[in-house]
Amino acid sequence: MLSVLRFVAFVVVVSALVGFALFVRTGMANPPGPPPQADGIVVLTGGEGRVVSAVELLQAGHGSRLLISGANPDVGLDAVREASGATRSLFACCIDVGQEAANTIGNAEEAARWARGNGFSSLIVVTSDYHMPRAMLELHAAMPSVALTPRAVKGPPPWTDARTARRWVVEFFKYAAVYARESVRLRRA
């Protein structure tokens, strides 16, 4: 009995390590070259460089509108505009600020409403590399018929320091929980 438990524990640990390695590889990968043209761009706030990267994609013409999802409701729109690096005219014409989302599920719901409201069938998704795998799962669940292209903002890899490693590991377990939830939901559908 003890040898069976050891074997099961070994399989669980190896599976978790392999899963984590694949998660890191997926998070750190960006498709080569510039992103394709999409109807819109959505950026999930909460990490350094995310909003600025999304504005750069908008300025380069990779989408017609940008949603900044999950902006802090206590921060004024002028402060959001200044932090984004967008000009007043670009912000006024082409950038929407969503302030309802408080987490990744909320970001996905907010982005889905925005995409439907604008008639968008393709989006570029901008978030941090460690957050991208889970964000893509949540966004696909909220809008399965919308084509999503990830554009990860690069941060330090998990082996940089203990704080960064912890961020990646915590995000991996959150991803695993969402993956399990979505697998069950799809089997029931």
Secondary structure by P-SEA (a helix, b strand, c coil): caaaaaaaaaaaaaaaaaaaaaaaaaaacccccccccccbbbbbccccaaaaaaaaaaaaccccbbbbccccccccaaaaaaaacccaaaaaccbbbbcccccaaaaaaaaaaaaaaacccbbbbbccccaaaaaaaaaaaacccbbbbbbbcccccccccaaaaaaaaaaaaaaaaaaaaaaaaaaac
